[in-house]
Amino acid sequence: MKKYSKFWHFTSRLLPALLIMFILMLGLWQTRQTAAQTDSLPASPPNAERGLEIYAARCANCHGPTGGGDGELATNLPNPPIAFSEPGYRNTAVPALLFETITNGRIDKGMPPFGPASSNPLSDTDRWDLVAAIFSLATPPEVIATGETIYQNSCADCHGTTGLGDGPEATNQPAPPTNLADFSYWLSRNNELVISKLDAAEIPAHSFTLTEDEQQAVVDYARTLSYNYRDPLAPVEPITDGIISGQVVNGTTGTPITEGVVLLRAFTIELQPSLALTTTLTTNGRFQFELPPVPPDLVYLTSFIYNDISFSSQVGQISRNMPELSLPITVYETTTDPQTIQIDQMHLVLDFIEDRVRVSELYAFTNDGTAVFVGETGNPNNGTVNILLPANATNVTFQRSLGSLNSFLPANEVIQTEIGWADVIPVRPNSTLNLLVQYELPYRDGLTIAHPVQYPVSTATAVMLDVGVRIAEGEWISQGVRETESGIFLNYARGGLVAGDSLRLQLNGRPRIVFDASGNALAARNENTELFIGAGTLLLTLGVVGYLVQNWRKTAVVTHQQDIQHLLEEIARLDDAYESGALHEDDYTQQRRRLLDQVINLWPHEQKQVD
């Protein structure tokens, strides 16, 4: 039993990383092993400047802003992230293997995939640009400068000034000089291998003598002939010709909005507000912002208030190659008709604590109409979607997940009403509002859980660890069991419900597996042994929630752009509240960190648009 105690103390220190690891292992990011297409070379030389932008948003939180392995999340990981800037790293780094790692991840080391298996994948070009960024982080600019001097003095006569193998002495060689600008040459070679071929015994033309440091430098430089190197610490020139434009269209009527003010906000990669501009709509509903000189790493969002509801565009970025960006906005009329709302997915998780059962219900509310549902009173502050619970439910809490289900935030804005509970967030057309409610009920050896649902439910499932309790079959049908490292899960499902039906679930049996407060597995529970489930329950709950999320992700609607829009709006409101003195600094810092982590998980780099 001691191993459970040691494991519990270990997990309590690394809980954030372990939770991510567990979700990854269960396939939350759909982590099927996808072969990295390293036989398919990049269409153009990888661009480190663009790769460094992607790196800053997707990699720096673990690997560090300059590749030192010292990102803010590094200490939470089960294995230290690779330090790209360590002097020896670039000698053994192989582009093909780097691309494969970026594509498929290293789940055992806590690194998610960024290829097709990711819920927010990077394109092939993005991943090759990341490879270039990593080599730039690994190679100091002074080494590149030294290597260039050596190359031009000792190598350019054969290999050519740009490495094409077309130098003035090329035709006098017994074999054509290697084309060092060809990325395929470097694809599967690390620096150690290339350096080993520099001596005259390998290539007679290499009759010159170089020190080890000079060999390292010239190979580092020669590699940059195949990709666009960028000094990570060099000052970044601003973009001077940026233009952001779009049109505001009423999605309910299909017509443009012709009056009103559009707000453009820009954020740094750390999501600090950087720029705010306003402009008025033209008669055809269009708008345009001509930007002042701006850094290339800003992210942009346009918004428009219609019927007292803020509507936002997608998020996007500009670059020197694409300085124009289209960020159109779709607004909607409002409706008070609850028939536009349905629950696409409803999932229950059951676990047993002391003499209680804890019920976690995960709802996916959707709006299939063409107007924003603002609640039956017409005022969202009075409640939009309703959640009804058993009358004797205690310790009720709500959390919100923004589409990706990677993490949850407290939904403190949920209010209690005369009939139950209600969210105050309007439900927009073609979007999903995800809410997780948890509550507890008294439990001994049997219980009927029942409460009405106010909206149609497409499907409902229930999941719990096999601890000796069963759900009575009838409306609920067993879907069998599944074994995981966290235990054996029992799965049940039932058909849909119409609005006003009661969700009923009959539990039979007493839990036989319990843990004490230290996480030690104890004897079976019976009439003479009333044992308490303490902190150790968290291990079981992690497994149940991870498994639940895995199943839900198979069908849940994931709308990353809408999630990011909402998160950026929340951050802007949070900043305003703090600046006005309405929010304490500690609360502000904690809430902003949570929102920032959500955006980091969701941020897409491939969605740069040109008008």
C-alpha positions in Angstrom: 0.0 0.0 0.0 3.0 2.3 0.5 3.3 2.8 -3.3 -0.1 4.6 -3.4 1.0 7.0 -0.7 4.2 7.8 -2.5 2.4 8.2 -5.8 -0.1 10.5 -4.2 2.5 12.8 -2.7 4.3 12.9 -6.1 1.1 13.7 -8.0 0.1 16.5 -5.6 3.2 18.4 -6.6 2.9 17.7 -10.4 -0.9 17.8 -10.7 -1.1 20.3 -13.5 1.3 18.4 -15.7 -0.1 15.0 -14.8 -3.6 16.1 -15.7 -2.3 17.2 -19.1 -0.4 14.0 -19.5 -3.5 11.9 -18.6 -5.7 13.7 -21.0 -3.1 13.3 -23.7 -2.7 9.6 -23.0 -6.4 9.1 -23.3 -6.5 10.9 -26.7 -8.0 14.3 -25.7 -5.9 15.7 -28.5 -6.8 12.7 -30.7 -3.2 11.6 -30.5 -3.0 8.9 -33.0 0.5 8.4 -34.2 0.7 10.1 -37.5 3.7 9.5 -39.6 5.7 12.7 -40.0 6.1 13.2 -43.7 9.8 13.9 -43.6 10.1 12.5 -47.1 8.1 15.4 -48.2 10.5 18.4 -48.1 9.4 21.9 -47.4 8.1 23.7 -50.5 10.5 26.7 -49.8 13.4 27.3 -47.4 12.0 27.3 -43.8 11.6 30.8 -42.4 13.0 31.2 -38.9 11.5 34.7 -38.4 8.0 33.4 -38.9 8.9 30.3 -36.9 10.0 32.4 -34.0 6.6 34.0 -33.9 5.0 30.6 -33.7 7.5 29.5 -31.2 6.7 32.4 -28.9 3.1 31.5 -28.7 3.2 27.7 -28.8 6.5 26.6 -27.4 8.1 29.3 -25.2 5.9 28.5 -22.2 7.8 25.3 -21.8 11.1 25.6 -23.7 11.6 29.3 -22.6 11.5 32.5 -24.6 15.1 32.0 -25.8 15.1 28.2 -25.9 16.8 27.7 -22.5 14.3 25.1 -21.3 13.1 27.6 -18.7 9.6 28.4 -19.7 7.0 29.2 -17.0 5.4 25.8 -17.3 8.8 23.9 -17.3 8.8 23.1 -13.6 5.3 21.5 -13.8 6.4 18.9 -16.4 7.4 15.3 -15.5 10.5 15.7 -17.7 12.5 18.9 -18.2 11.9 20.4 -21.7 14.9 20.4 -24.1 17.1 23.5 -23.8 17.8 24.3 -27.5 20.3 27.0 -26.5 22.6 24.6 -24.8 25.9 24.6 -26.7 25.9 20.9 -27.5 22.3 20.6 -28.7 22.8 21.9 -32.3 25.6 19.3 -32.9 23.2 16.4 -32.5 19.9 18.0 -33.8 18.5 16.4 -37.0 15.8 18.4 -38.9 13.9 15.3 -39.9 13.6 14.1 -36.4 12.7 17.6 -35.1 9.9 17.8 -37.6 8.7 14.4 -36.6 8.7 15.3 -32.9 6.9 18.6 -33.6 4.3 16.7 -35.7 3.6 13.7 -33.4 4.7 15.0 -30.0 6.3 13.0 -27.2 3.4 12.1 -25.0 5.6 10.2 -22.5 7.5 13.4 -21.9 4.5 15.7 -21.7 4.8 17.3 -25.2 1.6 17.4 -27.3 1.6 16.9 -31.0 1.3 19.9 -33.3 0.6 18.0 -36.5 -2.7 16.5 -37.8 -3.3 14.6 -34.5 -3.6 17.9 -32.6 -6.9 19.6 -31.9 -5.2 22.8 -33.1 -2.7 21.7 -35.7 0.1 23.6 -37.4 0.5 23.3 -41.1 3.5 21.6 -42.7 5.0 25.0 -43.4 4.5 26.2 -39.9 6.2 23.1 -38.5 9.2 23.5 -40.9 9.4 27.1 -39.9 9.5 25.9 -36.2 12.5 23.7 -37.1 14.3 26.7 -38.6 13.4 28.7 -35.4 14.9 26.0 -33.2 18.1 26.0 -35.1 18.2 29.8 -34.9 17.7 29.6 -31.1 20.5 27.0 -30.9 23.0 29.0 -33.0 24.5 32.3 -31.6 24.7 35.1 -34.2 28.4 35.6 -33.5 29.1 32.0 -34.5 27.2 32.5 -37.7 29.3 35.7 -38.4 32.5 33.8 -37.8 31.4 30.9 -39.9 30.5 33.1 -42.8 34.0 34.6 -42.9 35.5 31.1 -42.9 33.1 30.0 -45.6 33.8 32.8 -47.9 37.6 32.4 -47.5 37.8 28.6 -47.6 34.6 27.2 -49.2 33.0 29.6 -51.6 35.5 28.9 -54.4 33.9 25.4 -54.8 30.5 25.6 -53.1 29.7 29.1 -54.4 28.8 32.2 -52.5 25.3 31.0 -51.8 26.1 27.3 -51.4 24.7 26.2 -54.8 27.9 24.3 -55.7 28.7 26.7 -58.5 31.9 28.4 -57.3 34.6 29.3 -59.8 36.7 26.1 -58.9 33.6 23.8 -58.9 34.3 22.4 -62.4 37.9 21.6 -61.5 36.9 19.2 -58.7 36.8 15.4 -59.3 33.2 15.3 -58.1 30.6 18.2 -58.1 30.7 20.1 -54.8 27.7 19.5 -52.6 24.8 21.9 -53.0 24.6 23.3 -49.5 21.5 25.4 -50.2 19.6 22.2 -50.9 17.6 21.4 -47.7 17.5 17.7 -48.6 21.3 17.6 -47.9 20.8 18.7 -44.3 17.5 16.9 -43.7 18.9 13.8 -42.0 22.3 15.1 -41.0 23.4 16.6 -37.8 26.4 18.8 -37.4 28.6 16.1 -36.0 28.2 14.0 -39.1 28.9 16.9 -41.4 32.0 18.0 -39.4 33.3 14.5 -39.6 33.4 14.8 -43.4 35.4 18.1 -43.5 38.9 16.6 -43.3 41.1 16.0 -46.4 40.9 12.2 -46.0 37.2 12.4 -46.8 37.3 15.2 -49.4 40.7 16.0 -51.0 39.8 19.6 -51.8 39.5 20.2 -48.0 43.3 20.6 -47.6 42.9 23.6 -45.2 43.2 23.2 -41.5 40.4 24.4 -39.2 40.2 24.3 -35.4 37.2 22.5 -33.8 35.5 25.8 -33.1 36.1 27.0 -36.7 34.7 23.7 -38.0 31.6 24.1 -35.8 31.2 27.7 -37.0 31.5 27.1 -40.7 29.0 24.2 -40.5 26.6 26.3 -38.5 26.8 29.0 -41.2 26.6 26.5 -44.1 23.4 25.1 -42.7 21.8 28.6 -42.8 22.2 28.5 -46.6 19.3 26.0 -46.6 17.0 28.0 -44.4 16.4 31.6 -43.4 18.3 32.2 -40.2 17.1 34.8 -37.8 18.9 36.1 -34.7 16.2 35.7 -32.0 17.5 38.7 -30.0 17.8 41.1 -33.0 15.5 44.1 -32.9 12.3 43.5 -34.8 11.5 46.1 -37.4 7.9 47.3 -37.2 5.4 46.7 -40.0 4.6 50.1 -41.5 1.9 49.4 -44.1 -0.6 47.3 -42.1 -4.3 47.5 -43.0 -7.2 45.8 -41.3 -10.6 45.9 -42.9 -13.9 44.0 -43.0 -17.6 44.3 -43.1 -20.3 44.0 -40.4 -23.1 41.8 -41.6 -26.4 40.8 -39.8 -26.3 37.0 -39.8 -30.0 36.8 -39.1 -31.2 38.9 -42.1 -28.1 38.6 -44.3 -27.9 42.4 -44.7 -25.0 44.7 -43.9 -25.1 47.0 -40.8 -24.6 50.5 -42.1 -24.3 52.5 -38.9 -22.1 52.2 -35.8 -18.6 52.2 -34.5 -16.1 49.3 -34.9 -13.4 48.8 -32.3 -10.0 47.3 -33.2 -7.9 46.0 -30.4 -4.3 44.6 -30.6 -2.7 42.4 -28.0 0.9 41.3 -27.5 1.7 37.5 -27.5 1.5 37.9 -23.7 -2.0 39.3 -24.3 -1.2 42.7 -22.9 -3.3 45.4 -24.7 -1.2 47.2 -27.2 -3.5 49.2 -29.4 -7.1 50.4 -29.6 -8.6 52.2 -32.6 -12.1 53.0 -33.6 -13.8 53.8 -36.9 -17.3 54.2 -38.2 -19.1 52.0 -40.8 -19.6 53.1 -44.3 -23.0 52.8 -46.1 -22.2 49.3 -47.2 -21.2 48.2 -43.7 -17.5 48.2 -44.4 -14.7 49.5 -42.3 -10.9 49.9 -42.6 -8.0 50.7 -40.2 -4.7 52.0 -41.5 -2.3 51.0 -38.8 0.6 53.0 -37.4 4.0 51.2 -37.3 3.3 48.1 -35.3 5.4 45.1 -34.1 4.9 42.0 -36.2 3.8 39.8 -33.3 0.6 41.5 -32.4 -2.7 39.7 -32.6 -5.9 41.6 -33.7 -9.6 41.5 -33.0 -12.4 43.7 -34.2 -15.7 44.0 -32.3 -19.1 45.7 -32.7 -21.9 46.2 -30.2 -25.3 45.4 -31.6 -28.5 45.2 -29.4 -26.3 45.6 -26.4 -24.3 42.5 -27.2 -20.7 42.6 -28.2 -19.8 40.6 -31.4 -16.2 40.0 -32.4 -14.3 38.9 -35.5 -11.9 36.0 -35.7 -8.4 36.8 -34.4 -5.6 37.3 -36.8 -2.1 38.6 -37.4 -0.4 40.5 -40.1 3.2 40.0 -41.4 5.6 41.8 -43.7 4.6 39.4 -46.4 0.9 39.8 -45.7 0.3 43.3 -44.2 -3.4 43.3 -45.0 -5.9 41.4 -42.9 -9.6 40.9 -43.2 -11.6 40.6 -39.9 -15.3 40.7 -40.8 -17.9 40.7 -38.0 -21.2 38.8 -38.0 -23.9 40.1 -35.6 -27.3 38.6 -34.9 -30.8 39.6 -33.8 -31.9 38.4 -30.4 -34.6 35.8 -29.5 -36.3 34.7 -26.3 -37.6 31.5 -27.8 -36.1 28.5 -25.9 -37.0 26.1 -28.7 -33.8 27.3 -30.5 -31.8 25.6 -27.7 -30.9 22.0 -27.4 -28.4 19.9 -25.5 -26.3 18.0 -28.0 -24.3 16.1 -25.4 -25.0 15.4 -21.7 -22.5 13.4 -19.8 -22.5 12.3 -16.2 -19.6 11.3 -14.0 -20.3 9.6 -10.7 -17.8 9.1 -7.8 -18.3 8.3 -4.1 -17.0 10.4 -1.2 -17.7 9.3 2.4 -21.4 8.9 2.6 -22.2 10.8 -0.5 -22.2 10.5 -4.3 -20.7 13.3 -6.3 -22.4 13.9 -9.6 -20.6 15.8 -12.4 -22.9 16.7 -15.3 -21.3 18.1 -18.5 -23.7 20.0 -20.8 -23.2 21.1 -24.4 -25.9 23.7 -25.1 -26.2 24.6 -28.8 -28.3 27.2 -30.7 -29.4 26.0 -34.1 -31.3 29.1 -34.9 -30.3 32.4 -36.6 -30.6 34.7 -33.5 -28.8 35.0 -30.2 -30.8 33.4 -27.4 -30.8 35.9 -24.5 -33.2 34.1 -22.1 -36.9 34.0 -21.9 -37.1 37.4 -20.2 -35.1 39.1 -22.9 -32.4 40.1 -20.3 -29.4 37.8 -20.1 -28.7 39.0 -16.6 -31.9 37.3 -15.5 -30.6 34.0 -17.0 -30.3 32.4 -20.4 -30.1 28.6 -20.3 -31.6 26.9 -17.2 -30.1 23.9 -15.3 -32.4 22.0 -12.9 -30.9 19.8 -10.2 -32.3 17.5 -7.5 -33.9 19.4 -4.6 -31.5 17.9 -2.1 -28.3 18.6 -4.1 -25.5 20.2 -2.0 -22.1 21.7 -2.7 -23.2 22.9 -6.1 -20.4 24.4 -8.3 -20.2 25.4 -11.9 -17.3 25.5 -14.3 -17.1 26.6 -17.9 -15.0 25.2 -20.8 -14.5 27.2 -23.9 -14.9 24.6 -26.7 -11.6 22.8 -26.5 -12.3 21.1 -23.2 -8.6 21.4 -22.4 -9.4 23.1 -19.1 -12.2 24.7 -17.1 -12.7 28.0 -15.5 -15.0 28.8 -12.6 -18.4 30.0 -13.9 -19.1 32.3 -11.0 -21.6 34.3 -13.1 -24.1 31.4 -13.0 -27.1 32.6 -10.9 -29.7 30.8 -8.7 -33.3 31.2 -9.8 -36.7 30.3 -8.5 -36.6 27.0 -10.5 -32.9 26.1 -10.3 -29.8 27.7 -11.8 -29.2 29.7 -15.0 -26.2 30.9 -16.9 -26.1 34.6 -18.0 -24.1 34.1 -21.2 -26.2 34.5 -24.4 -26.0 31.5 -26.7 -25.0 32.5 -30.2 -26.1 30.7 -33.3 -23.9 27.8 -34.5 -21.9 27.8 -31.3 -21.6 25.6 -28.2 -21.9 26.7 -24.6 -20.2 24.1 -22.4 -21.0 24.0 -18.7 -19.9 21.5 -16.0 -22.0 21.4 -12.8 -21.0 19.3 -9.8 -23.2 18.5 -6.8 -23.4 15.9 -4.1 -26.3 13.7 -2.8 -26.5 11.5 0.3 -25.6 7.9 -0.6 -25.5 4.6 1.2 -26.4 1.5 -0.9 -28.9 2.9 -3.4 -30.3 6.1 -4.8 -32.5 7.5 -7.6 -31.0 10.6 -9.1 -33.7 12.6 -11.0 -34.3 16.1 -12.2 -36.0 17.7 -15.2 -34.3 19.0 -18.3 -35.7 22.1 -20.0 -34.3 21.5 -23.4 -34.2 18.5 -25.8 -31.2 16.2 -25.2 -29.8 14.3 -28.2 -27.8 11.8 -26.2 -26.8 11.1 -22.6 -24.0 9.0 -21.2 -22.8 8.0 -17.7 -19.4 6.9 -16.7 -18.0 5.7 -13.3 -15.2 3.7 -12.0 -16.1 0.1 -11.2 -16.3 0.3 -7.4 -19.2 -2.1 -6.9 -22.1 0.2 -7.8 -24.3 -0.4 -10.8 -26.8 1.7 -12.8 -30.1 -0.2 -13.1 -30.8 -0.9 -16.8 -33.9 0.0 -18.6 -33.7 3.5 -19.8 -29.9 3.2 -19.4 -28.1 0.5 -21.3 -24.7 -0.8 -20.4 -22.0 0.0 -23.0 -19.5 -2.4 -21.5 -16.3 -1.6 -19.6 -13.0 -0.2 -20.5 -9.7 -0.8 -18.7 -7.2 2.1 -18.3 -4.3 2.8 -16.0 -6.7 4.6 -13.7 -9.1 1.7 -13.3 -12.0 -0.1 -14.9 -14.7 2.2 -16.2 -18.4 1.3 -16.5 -20.2 3.0 -19.4 -23.9 3.6 -19.9 -25.9 5.4 -22.4 -29.6 6.3 -23.0 -31.7 7.7 -25.8 -32.6 11.3 -26.1 -35.0 13.4 -24.0 -37.6 15.9 -25.0 -37.9 19.2 -23.3 -39.5 18.8 -19.9 -38.6 15.1 -19.5 -37.0 14.0 -16.3 -33.5 12.5 -16.4 -33.6 9.5 -14.0 -30.8 7.2 -13.0 -31.1 4.4 -10.4 -27.9 3.5 -8.5 -27.6 0.1 -6.7 -24.8 -1.2 -4.5 -22.2 0.0 -2.0 -18.8 1.3 -3.0 -16.2 -1.3 -2.2 -13.0 0.7 -3.0 -12.0 3.6 -0.8 -8.9 5.7 0.0 -7.8 7.4 3.1 -6.8 11.1 3.3 -3.2 10.2 2.3 -4.2 8.3 -0.8 -3.7 4.8 0.6 -5.9 2.0 -0.7 -7.8 0.5 2.3 -10.0 -2.4 3.0 -13.4 -2.9 1.4 -16.3 -0.9 2.8 -18.9 -2.7 4.7 -21.3 -2.4 7.6 -18.5 -2.6 10.1 -15.9 -0.6 8.2 -17.0 3.0 7.4 -13.9 4.4 5.7 -13.5 7.9 4.3 -12.5 8.8 0.8 -10.1 11.8 1.2 -7.7 13.4 -1.2 -7.0 10.1 -2.9 -10.4 10.4 -4.6 -8.8 13.0 -6.8 -6.8 10.3 -8.6 -9.9 8.5 -9.4 -11.7 11.7 -10.4 -8.9 12.6 -12.8 -9.3 9.3 -14.5 -13.0 9.6 -14.8 -13.0 13.1 -16.1 -10.2 12.3 -18.5 -12.1 9.4 -19.9 -15.3 11.5 -20.0 -13.6 14.2 -21.9 -12.1 11.7 -24.3 -15.5 10.4 -25.2 -17.1 13.8 -25.4 -14.4 15.1 -27.7 -15.3 12.6 -30.3 -18.5 14.5 -31.0 -18.2 17.9 -29.2 -18.2 21.0 -31.4 -14.8 22.7 -31.1 -14.8 26.4 -32.2 -11.3 27.7 -31.4 -11.8 31.0 -33.0 -15.0 31.8 -31.0 -13.2 30.6 -27.9 -10.3 32.9 -28.5 -12.6 35.8 -29.2 -14.5 35.3 -26.0 -11.2 34.9 -24.0 -9.7 38.1 -25.4 -12.9 39.9 -24.6 -12.8 38.6 -21.1 -9.2 39.7 -20.8 -10.0 43.2 -22.0 -12.9 43.4 -19.5 -10.6 42.1 -16.7 -8.0 44.7 -17.5 -10.7 47.5 -17.4 -11.9 46.2 -14.0 -8.4 46.2 -12.6 -7.5 49.6 -13.9 -10.8 51.0 -12.4 -9.9 49.6 -9.0 -12.8 47.1 -9.0 -10.5 44.1 -8.8 -7.8 43.2 -6.3 -4.4 42.7 -7.8 -4.1 39.0 -6.6 -7.5 38.1 -8.1 -6.6 40.0 -11.3 -3.3 38.2 -11.7 -4.8 34.8 -11.1 -7.7 35.2 -13.4 -5.6 36.7 -16.2 -3.2 33.8 -15.9 -6.0 31.3 -16.4 -7.4 33.1 -19.4 -3.9 33.4 -20.9 -3.3 29.7 -20.5 -6.5 29.0 -22.3 -5.6 31.2 -25.3 -2.1 29.6 -25.5 -3.8 26.2 -25.8 -6.1 27.4 -28.5 -4.1 29.9 -30.5 -4.0 29.1 -34.3 -1.1 30.4 -36.3 -2.2 29.1 -39.7 -5.3 31.3 -39.9 -3.7 34.5 -41.2 -6.0 36.0 -43.7 -5.6 38.4 -46.5 -8.5 40.5 -47.7 
